[in-house]
Amino acid sequence: QAQLVVSGGGLVQPGGSLRLSCAASVSIFRLKTMGWYRQAPGKQRDLVAHITISGITNYADSVKGRFTISRDNAKNMVYLQMNSLKPEDTAVYYCNTLPADLLWGQGTQVSVTS
């Protein structure tokens, strides 16, 4: 079973930026659409952005224009550049395929607060 390791979270002030990275243990990335998801306390896990094998991207309305998803298939990596962060972006962020076929990893906490 593939493993997904997410890193790059942290504490940032509103308006700040973070870059999340997701590394996979197998070359699943080369075969699948990949997505970034997030789960805020007491809420369900939602899809934030996804990217197809060919690089076509799509974003949730709440992050459109602020977040950018990218992938490096040669390195089995997916990234999420997050700019102009808002307090409502606070959540644990995960990556997975779309649909989510792999076991969820540990995620990374993103906290946006002044």
DSSP file (Angstrom, degrees, kcal/mol; ACC not computed):
  #  RESIDUE AA STRUCTURE BP1 BP2  ACC     N-H-->O    O-->H-N    N-H-->O    O-->H-N    TCO  KAPPA ALPHA  PHI   PSI    X-CA   Y-CA   Z-CA
    1    1 A Q              0   0    0      0, 0.0   101,-0.1     0, 0.0     2,-0.0   0.000 360.0 360.0 360.0 134.6    0.0    0.0    0.0
    2    2 A A        -     0   0    0      1,-0.0     2,-0.4    22,-0.0   101,-0.4  -0.331 360.0-143.3 -67.4 148.7    1.3    3.4   -1.0
    3    3 A Q        -     0   0    0     99,-0.1    22,-1.6     2,-0.0     2,-0.5  -0.924   5.8-155.2-114.3 142.2    2.2    5.8    1.8
    4    4 A L  E     -A   24   0A   0     -2,-0.4     2,-0.5    99,-0.2   102,-0.4  -0.972   7.3-169.0-118.7 123.9    1.6    9.6    1.6
    5    5 A V  E     -A   23   0A   0     18,-2.6    18,-2.6    -2,-0.5     2,-0.4  -0.959   5.9-165.4-118.1 119.9    3.8   11.9    3.7
    6    6 A V  E     +A   22   0A   0     -2,-0.5     2,-0.3    16,-0.2    16,-0.2  -0.823  13.9 164.1-106.9 141.3    2.8   15.5    3.9
    7    7 A S  E     +A   21   0A   0     14,-2.4    14,-2.8    -2,-0.4   101,-0.1  -0.949  37.5  71.4-146.8 166.8    5.0   18.3    5.2
    8    8 A G        +     0   0    0     -2,-0.3    11,-0.4     1,-0.3    -1,-0.1   0.364  59.7 131.7 109.2  -4.3    5.2   22.1    5.2
    9    9 A G        +     0   0    0     12,-0.1     2,-0.3     9,-0.1    -1,-0.3  -0.113  22.2 127.0 -71.8 176.6    2.4   23.1    7.6
   10   10 A G  E     -d  110   0B   0     99,-0.9   101,-2.8    98,-0.1     2,-0.5  -0.988  57.4 -53.0 165.0-168.6    2.8   25.6   10.4
   11   11 A L  E     +d  111   0B   0     -2,-0.3     2,-0.3    99,-0.2   101,-0.2  -0.878  54.7 165.3-103.4 129.0    1.6   28.7   12.1
   12   12 A V  E     -d  112   0B   0     99,-2.8   101,-2.0    -2,-0.5     3,-0.1  -0.981  34.1-113.5-143.5 152.6    1.3   31.8   10.0
   13   13 A Q    >   -     0   0    0     -2,-0.3     3,-2.3    99,-0.2    72,-0.2  -0.478  52.1 -79.3 -80.8 156.3   -0.4   35.2   10.2
   14   14 A P  T 3  S+     0   0    0      0, 0.0    72,-0.2     0, 0.0    -1,-0.1  -0.291 121.8  28.9 -54.1 137.3   -3.3   36.2    8.0
   15   15 A G  T 3  S+     0   0    0     70,-3.2    69,-0.7     1,-0.3    71,-0.1   0.287  98.7 120.3  91.1  -9.3   -1.9   37.2    4.6
   16   16 A G    <   -     0   0    0     -3,-2.3    69,-2.3    69,-0.3     2,-0.3  -0.090  54.6-125.7 -80.4-177.6    1.0   34.9    4.9
   17   17 A S        +     0   0    0     66,-0.2     2,-0.3    67,-0.2    66,-0.2  -0.941  20.7 178.9-133.1 151.1    2.1   32.0    2.7
   18   18 A L  E     - B   0  82A   0     64,-2.1    64,-3.3    -2,-0.3     2,-0.5  -0.980  17.1-145.8-144.0 154.2    3.0   28.3    3.1
   19   19 A R  E     - B   0  81A   0    -11,-0.4     2,-0.3    -2,-0.3    62,-0.2  -0.979  15.1-158.9-124.4 119.9    4.0   25.6    0.7
   20   20 A L  E     - B   0  80A   0     60,-2.8    60,-2.2    -2,-0.5     2,-0.4  -0.726   4.6-160.3 -95.8 145.5    2.9   22.1    1.4
   21   21 A S  E     -AB   7  79A   0    -14,-2.8   -14,-2.4    -2,-0.3     2,-0.4  -0.955   4.8-164.4-125.1 146.0    4.6   19.0    0.0
   22   22 A C  E     -AB   6  78A   0     56,-2.2    56,-2.0    -2,-0.4     2,-0.4  -0.990   5.9-168.1-131.8 123.3    3.3   15.5   -0.5
   23   23 A A  E     -AB   5  77A   0    -18,-2.6   -18,-2.6    -2,-0.4     2,-0.3  -0.922   6.0-155.2-113.4 135.8    5.6   12.5   -1.1
   24   24 A A  E     -A    4   0A   0     52,-1.9   -20,-0.2    -2,-0.4   -22,-0.0  -0.823  16.2-140.8-109.5 149.9    4.4    9.1   -2.2
   25   25 A S  S    S+     0   0    0    -22,-1.6     2,-0.3    -2,-0.3   -21,-0.1   0.632  87.0  36.3 -83.6 -13.8    6.2    5.9   -1.7
   26   26 A V  S >  S-     0   0    0    -23,-0.3     3,-0.6    50,-0.1     2,-0.6  -0.838  95.1 -98.1-132.5 171.7    5.3    4.5   -5.1
   27   27 A S  G >  S+     0   0    0     -2,-0.3     3,-1.3     1,-0.2     4,-0.3  -0.035  75.9 126.3 -84.7  35.9    4.8    5.9   -8.5
   28   28 A I  G >>  +     0   0    0     -2,-0.6     3,-2.1     1,-0.3     4,-1.1   0.815  61.4  71.6 -60.0 -29.4    1.1    6.2   -8.1
   29   29 A F  G <4 S+     0   0    0     -3,-0.6     3,-0.3     1,-0.3    -1,-0.3   0.827  88.5  60.5 -57.4 -32.2    1.3    9.8   -9.1
   30   30 A R  G <4 S+     0   0    0     -3,-1.3    -1,-0.3     1,-0.2    -2,-0.2   0.638 113.4  36.5 -73.2 -11.2    2.1    8.9  -12.6
   31   31 A L  T <4 S+     0   0    0     -3,-2.1     2,-0.3    -4,-0.3    -1,-0.2   0.532 111.3  59.7-114.8 -10.8   -1.3    7.2  -13.0
   32   32 A K  S  < S-     0   0    0     -4,-1.1     2,-0.4    -3,-0.3    -1,-0.0  -0.866  75.2-113.3-130.1 151.3   -3.7    9.2  -10.9
   33   33 A T        -     0   0    0     65,-0.4    65,-2.0    -2,-0.3     2,-0.4  -0.665  43.0-146.8 -69.7 135.6   -5.2   12.6  -10.5
   34   34 A M  E     -FE  51  97B   0     17,-2.4    17,-2.7    -2,-0.4     2,-0.3  -0.850  15.6-168.6-112.5 146.3   -3.9   13.9   -7.2
   35   35 A G  E     -FE  50  96B   0     61,-3.3    61,-2.0    -2,-0.4     2,-0.5  -0.945  20.2-138.7-134.3 153.4   -5.7   16.1   -4.7
   36   36 A W  E     -FE  49  95B   0     13,-2.8    12,-3.4    -2,-0.3    13,-1.5  -0.936  28.4-176.6-105.4 134.8   -5.2   18.2   -1.6
   37   37 A Y  E     -FE  47  94B   0     57,-3.2    57,-2.6    -2,-0.5     2,-0.3  -0.830   7.4-161.5-124.6 161.8   -7.8   17.9    1.0
   38   38 A R  E     -FE  46  93B   0      8,-2.4     8,-3.0    -2,-0.3     2,-0.4  -0.997   6.8-161.1-146.5 152.6   -8.4   19.7    4.3
   39   39 A Q  E     -FE  45  92B   0     53,-2.2    53,-2.3    -2,-0.3     6,-0.2  -0.952   8.7-160.1-136.5 115.1  -10.3   19.1    7.5
   40   40 A A    >   -     0   0    0      4,-0.5     3,-2.3    -2,-0.4    51,-0.1  -0.543  46.2 -74.0 -86.3 158.1  -11.1   21.8   10.0
   41   41 A P  T 3  S+     0   0    0      0, 0.0    -1,-0.1     0, 0.0     3,-0.1  -0.274 118.8   5.0 -55.3 128.8  -12.1   20.9   13.6
   42   42 A G  T 3  S+     0   0    0      1,-0.3     2,-0.3    -3,-0.1    -2,-0.0   0.551 113.9 100.0  76.2   7.6  -15.6   19.6   13.7
   43   43 A K  S <  S-     0   0    0     -3,-2.3    -1,-0.3     1,-0.1     2,-0.1  -0.794  75.7 -99.5-123.1 165.9  -16.0   19.6   10.0
   44   44 A Q        -     0   0    0     -2,-0.3    -4,-0.5     1,-0.1     2,-0.4  -0.352  45.9 -93.9 -77.9 163.3  -15.8   17.0    7.2
   45   45 A R  E     -F   39   0B   0     -6,-0.2     2,-0.3    -2,-0.1    -6,-0.2  -0.664  48.2-165.7 -79.7 129.0  -12.8   16.6    5.0
   46   46 A D  E     -F   38   0B   0     -8,-3.0    -8,-2.4    -2,-0.4     2,-0.4  -0.859  23.8-112.2-119.5 150.1  -13.1   18.6    1.8
   47   47 A L  E     +F   37   0B   0     -2,-0.3   -10,-0.3   -10,-0.2     3,-0.1  -0.665  30.8 177.9 -77.5 130.2  -11.3   18.6   -1.5
   48   48 A V  E     -     0   0B   0    -12,-3.4    12,-2.7     1,-0.4     2,-0.3   0.812  61.8 -15.8-100.7 -43.0   -9.3   21.9   -1.9
   49   49 A A  E     -FG  36  59B   0    -13,-1.5   -13,-2.8    10,-0.2    -1,-0.4  -0.987  56.5-164.3-159.5 154.1   -7.6   21.4   -5.2
   50   50 A H  E     -FG  35  58B   0      8,-2.2     8,-1.9    -2,-0.3     2,-0.4  -0.986   4.0-158.9-145.0 160.1   -6.7   18.7   -7.7
   51   51 A I  E     -FG  34  57B   0    -17,-2.7   -17,-2.4    -2,-0.3     6,-0.2  -0.997  15.1-137.3-140.8 131.2   -4.4   18.1  -10.6
   52   52 A T    >   -     0   0    0      4,-2.5     3,-1.3    -2,-0.4   -19,-0.1  -0.220  35.8 -97.7 -79.8 173.7   -4.6   15.6  -13.4
   53   53 A I  T 3  S+     0   0    0      1,-0.3    20,-0.1     2,-0.1    -1,-0.1   0.864 126.7  49.9 -59.0 -36.1   -1.8   13.6  -14.8
   54   54 A S  T 3  S-     0   0    0      2,-0.1    -1,-0.3     1,-0.0   -21,-0.0   0.482 125.0-101.4 -85.2  -2.3   -1.5   16.1  -17.7
   55   55 A G    <   +     0   0    0     -3,-1.3     2,-0.3     1,-0.3    -2,-0.1   0.556  67.7 150.3  98.8   7.6   -1.4   19.0  -15.3
   56   56 A I        -     0   0    0      1,-0.0    -4,-2.5    -5,-0.0    -1,-0.3  -0.606  30.4-158.1 -74.7 131.8   -5.0   20.3  -15.5
   57   57 A T  E     -G   51   0B   0     -2,-0.3     2,-0.3    -6,-0.2    -6,-0.2  -0.749  17.5-175.7-115.0 157.8   -5.9   21.9  -12.2
   58   58 A N  E     -G   50   0B   0     -8,-1.9    -8,-2.2    -2,-0.3     2,-0.3  -0.986   8.8-162.4-150.1 147.0   -9.2   22.7  -10.4
   59   59 A Y  E     -G   49   0B   0     -2,-0.3   -10,-0.2   -10,-0.2     2,-0.1  -0.938  26.2-107.2-133.6 150.1   -9.8   24.5   -7.2
   60   60 A A    >>  -     0   0    0    -12,-2.7     3,-1.7    -2,-0.3     4,-1.2  -0.466  39.3-116.1 -66.0 148.1  -12.5   25.0   -4.6
   61   61 A D  T 34 S+     0   0    0      1,-0.3     3,-0.3     2,-0.2    -1,-0.1   0.836 112.4  64.0 -56.9 -33.0  -14.1   28.4   -4.8
   62   62 A S  T 34 S+     0   0    0      1,-0.2    -1,-0.3     3,-0.0   -14,-0.0   0.702 114.7  29.0 -68.1 -19.0  -12.8   29.3   -1.3
   63   63 A V  T X> S+     0   0    0     -3,-1.7     3,-2.4   -15,-0.2     4,-2.1   0.450  84.8 129.6-119.3  -3.9   -9.1   29.0   -2.4
   64   64 A K  T 3< S+     0   0    0     -4,-1.2     4,-0.1    -3,-0.3   -15,-0.0  -0.287  79.8  15.6 -59.2 132.0   -9.3   30.0   -6.1
   65   65 A G  T 34 S+     0   0    0      2,-0.4    -1,-0.3     1,-0.1     3,-0.1   0.271 125.2  60.1  88.4 -11.7   -6.7   32.6   -6.9
   66   66 A R  T <4 S+     0   0    0     -3,-2.4    17,-2.1     1,-0.2     2,-0.3   0.697  96.6  54.7-115.4 -33.4   -4.8   32.1   -3.7
   67   67 A F  E  <  -C   82   0A   0     -4,-2.1    -2,-0.4    15,-0.2     2,-0.4  -0.786  59.3-165.6-107.1 148.2   -3.7   28.4   -3.8
   68   68 A T  E     -C   81   0A   0     13,-2.4    13,-3.1    -2,-0.3     2,-0.4  -0.982   4.6-158.8-134.7 123.3   -1.7   26.7   -6.6
   69   69 A I  E     +C   80   0A   0     -2,-0.4     2,-0.3    11,-0.2    11,-0.2  -0.794  19.0 166.3 -98.7 142.6   -1.4   22.9   -6.9
   70   70 A S  E     -C   79   0A   0      9,-1.8     9,-3.0    -2,-0.4     2,-0.3  -0.952  16.4-152.4-147.6 166.2    1.5   21.4   -8.9
   71   71 A R  E     -C   78   0A   0     -2,-0.3     2,-0.4     7,-0.2     7,-0.2  -0.985  13.3-157.6-143.5 153.3    3.1   18.0   -9.3
   72   72 A D  E >>> -C   77   0A   0      5,-2.9     5,-2.0    -2,-0.3     3,-0.9  -0.875  11.1-174.2-128.5  96.7    6.4   16.5  -10.2
   73   73 A N  G >45S+     0   0    0     -2,-0.4     3,-0.5     1,-0.3   -43,-0.2   0.823  82.1  60.0 -64.9 -31.5    5.8   13.0  -11.5
   74   74 A A  G 345S+     0   0    0      1,-0.2    -1,-0.3     2,-0.1   -44,-0.0   0.811 115.5  34.7 -65.9 -28.8    9.5   12.1  -11.7
   75   75 A K  G <45S-     0   0    0     -3,-0.9    -1,-0.2     2,-0.1   -51,-0.2   0.394 106.8-122.8-104.6   1.1    9.8   12.8   -8.0
   76   76 A N  T <<5 +     0   0    0     -4,-0.7   -52,-1.9    -3,-0.5     2,-0.4   0.920  66.5 139.4  55.4  45.9    6.4   11.4   -7.0
   77   77 A M  E   < -BC  23  72A   0     -5,-2.0    -5,-2.9   -54,-0.2     2,-0.4  -0.926  38.3-169.8-124.9 145.4    5.7   14.8   -5.4
   78   78 A V  E     -BC  22  71A   0    -56,-2.0   -56,-2.2    -2,-0.4     2,-0.3  -0.990  13.8-162.8-129.6 142.4    2.6   17.1   -5.2
   79   79 A Y  E     -BC  21  70A   0     -9,-3.0    -9,-1.8    -2,-0.4     2,-0.4  -0.875  14.2-160.2-125.8 155.4    2.8   20.6   -3.9
   80   80 A L  E     -BC  20  69A   0    -60,-2.2   -60,-2.8    -2,-0.3     2,-0.6  -0.905   8.6-161.9-135.5 108.4    0.3   23.2   -2.7
   81   81 A Q  E     -BC  19  68A   0    -13,-3.1   -13,-2.4    -2,-0.4     2,-0.6  -0.802  11.9-165.9 -88.0 122.1    1.4   26.8   -2.6
   82   82 A M  E     +BC  18  67A   0    -64,-3.3   -64,-2.1    -2,-0.6     2,-0.3  -0.940  11.2 173.2-117.3 115.9   -0.9   28.8   -0.4
   83   83 A N        +     0   0    0    -17,-2.1   -66,-0.2    -2,-0.6   -67,-0.2  -0.752  59.5  23.6-115.9 163.8   -0.8   32.5   -0.5
   84   84 A S  S    S-     0   0    0    -69,-0.7    -1,-0.2    -2,-0.3   -67,-0.2   0.902  84.7-159.5  49.5  48.3   -3.0   35.2    1.2
   85   85 A L        -     0   0    0    -69,-2.3   -70,-3.2    -3,-0.2   -69,-0.3  -0.251   7.7-158.8 -64.9 145.8   -3.9   32.8    3.9
   86   86 A K    >   -     0   0    0    -72,-0.2     3,-2.2   -71,-0.1     4,-0.2  -0.834  31.9-109.3-120.9 157.6   -7.0   33.4    5.9
   87   87 A P  G >  S+     0   0    0      0, 0.0     3,-1.8     0, 0.0    25,-0.4   0.845 117.8  63.1 -55.3 -33.0   -8.0   32.2    9.4
   88   88 A E  G 3  S+     0   0    0      1,-0.3   -48,-0.0   -48,-0.0    -3,-0.0   0.567  88.9  69.7 -72.1  -6.1  -10.7   30.0    7.7
   89   89 A D  G <  S+     0   0    0     -3,-2.2    -1,-0.3    23,-0.1     2,-0.2   0.525  70.4 120.9 -82.8  -6.3   -7.9   28.1    6.0
   90   90 A T    <   +     0   0    0     -3,-1.8     2,-0.3    -4,-0.2    21,-0.2  -0.412  40.9 105.4 -61.5 124.4   -6.9   26.7    9.4
   91   91 A A  E    S- H   0 110B   0     19,-1.9    19,-2.8    -2,-0.2     2,-0.5  -0.968  76.1 -80.7-178.6 171.7   -7.2   22.9    9.1
   92   92 A V  E     -EH  39 109B   0    -53,-2.3   -53,-2.2    -2,-0.3     2,-0.4  -0.886  48.9-147.1 -92.1 128.5   -5.2   19.7    8.8
   93   93 A Y  E     +EH  38 108B   0     15,-3.0    15,-2.0    -2,-0.5     2,-0.3  -0.807  19.7 177.5-104.2 138.2   -4.2   19.2    5.2
   94   94 A Y  E     -E   37   0B   0    -57,-2.6   -57,-3.2    -2,-0.4     2,-0.4  -0.898  17.9-144.4-130.8 157.7   -3.9   15.9    3.4
   95   95 A C  E     +E   36   0B   0     -2,-0.3    10,-0.4   -59,-0.2     2,-0.3  -0.933  31.1 142.4-119.8 155.3   -3.0   14.7    0.0
   96   96 A N  E     -E   35   0B   0    -61,-2.0   -61,-3.3    -2,-0.4     4,-0.1  -0.956  51.0 -76.5-168.8 173.1   -4.5   11.6   -1.7
   97   97 A T  E     -E   34   0B   0     -2,-0.3   -63,-0.2   -63,-0.2     5,-0.1  -0.261  59.2 -89.7 -71.4 171.0   -5.6   10.5   -5.1
   98   98 A L  S    S+     0   0    0    -65,-2.0   -65,-0.4     2,-0.1     2,-0.2  -0.949 125.2  31.3-128.9 112.1   -8.9   11.7   -6.5
   99   99 A P  S    S-     0   0    0      0, 0.0     2,-1.2     0, 0.0    -2,-0.1   0.576 117.7-109.2 -65.2 165.1  -11.1    9.8   -5.7
  100  100 A A        +     0   0    0     -2,-0.2    -2,-0.1     1,-0.2     4,-0.1  -0.537  56.7 154.8 -74.6  97.6   -9.2    9.1   -2.5
  101  101 A D        +     0   0    0     -2,-1.2    -1,-0.2     2,-0.1     2,-0.2   0.649  48.1  74.4 -97.2 -19.6   -8.1    5.5   -3.0
  102  102 A L  S    S-     0   0    0      1,-0.1     2,-0.1    -5,-0.1   -99,-0.1  -0.527  92.9 -88.1 -98.9 161.2   -5.1    5.4   -0.7
  103  103 A L        -     0   0    0   -101,-0.4   -99,-0.2    -2,-0.2     2,-0.2  -0.424  52.0-107.7 -62.6 138.3   -4.8    5.3    3.1
  104  104 A W        -     0   0    0     -2,-0.1    -1,-0.1     1,-0.1    -8,-0.1  -0.477  33.4-142.4 -69.5 135.8   -4.9    8.7    4.6
  105  105 A G        -     0   0    0    -10,-0.4  -100,-0.1    -2,-0.2    -1,-0.1  -0.009  36.1 -82.9 -81.6-164.4   -1.5    9.9    5.9
  106  106 A Q        -     0   0    0   -102,-0.4  -101,-0.1     1,-0.1    -2,-0.1   0.668  61.6-148.1 -80.9 -15.8   -1.0   11.9    9.0
  107  107 A G        -     0   0    0   -103,-0.2     2,-0.4   -12,-0.1   -13,-0.2  -0.001  12.6 -98.7  72.4 174.2   -1.7   15.3    7.4
  108  108 A T  E     - H   0  93B   0    -15,-2.0   -15,-3.0  -101,-0.1     2,-0.4  -1.000  28.1-121.5-136.8 136.0    0.0   18.5    8.3
  109  109 A Q  E     - H   0  92B   0     -2,-0.4   -99,-0.9   -17,-0.2     2,-0.5  -0.593  22.4-170.4 -81.3 129.7   -1.5   21.3   10.5
  110  110 A V  E     -dH  10  91B   0    -19,-2.8   -19,-1.9    -2,-0.4     2,-0.5  -0.985   5.9-176.1-117.4 121.0   -2.0   24.7    9.0
  111  111 A S  E     -d   11   0B   0   -101,-2.8   -99,-2.8    -2,-0.5     2,-0.6  -0.974   7.3-170.2-122.4 122.5   -2.9   27.4   11.5
  112  112 A V  E     +d   12   0B   0     -2,-0.5     2,-0.3   -25,-0.4   -99,-0.2  -0.932  30.8 133.8-114.6 109.9   -3.6   30.9   10.4
  113  113 A T              0   0    0   -101,-2.0    -2,-0.1    -2,-0.6   -27,-0.0  -0.996 360.0 360.0-156.3 148.9   -4.0   33.3   13.3
  114  114 A S              0   0    0     -2,-0.3  -101,-0.1  -101,-0.2    -1,-0.1   0.430 360.0 360.0 -93.8 360.0   -2.8   36.7   14.4
